[in-house]
């Protein structure tokens, strides 16, 4: 399964020079768990609710004047849209992160989260169950067909012996 099939396509971004209040407004308006921080068309960070709590509220910074660039998580990892979902899981596990921007042709096209992957695992599991059931039915049907073929062949053998 490819990342493009699992990712959330509607990525909410914010400019690096906007304020923490702007972040909060976007959280409220879009009901998302993170915002991808952009400097023009380049991904430069990600800002989560935890960043707001730890780097603004806890540090007594003014959310009206504090810029996103001051509180965002930097050194962002990304993943290619055509990579397998396992690649995203590997990157998340190695870096202890839960959200990963998805790129294609050097542009952001989505975001994949732990939640997205859990949905994919659930869908994969259901599909696998259906496949196993189909296999079992096919195996039973093949067994019946083989029995019928054997019966026909035995009948033909008996017919040949009678014709001698």
Protein Blocks (a to p, Z undefined) as FASTA:
>chain_A
ZZklmmcfbdcdddfkbcfklmmmmmmmnopabdcddehjacfbdcdfklmmmmmmmnop
afklmcfklmmcehiacddfkbcfklmmmmmmmnopabdcddeehiafbdcdfklmmmmm
mmmmmmmmmmmmmmmmmmmmmmmmmmmmmmmmmmmmmmmmmmZZ
